[in-house]
Amino acid sequence: MGKYCFICEKNSQAKMVAQAYNYTHKGNYYEIHPCSTFPDGAYVAYAAGHLLQIKEPHELNSSWKEWRLDNLPYN
């Protein structure tokens, strides 16, 4: 099956994921030891800062640049 790799935005988030299992901290990542959930083990890595950014509404639809009630995308 292979090992899974989880990527978290912060070290604290990665540590919380790893703490649910038997793990070892290996510098910049956590290694989850083989268990019933991950028979081959897994890795939990983390970054420094946000990994994704939400687009502004007008980047999806130019008519949403100016706020008007009739332009709202929800019914």
Secondary structure, DSSP 4 states (H G I P E B T S, - for coil): ---EEEEESSHHHHHHHHTTS-EEE-SSEEEEPP-SS-TT-EEEEE-SS-S--PPPHHHH-GGGSS--GGG-S--
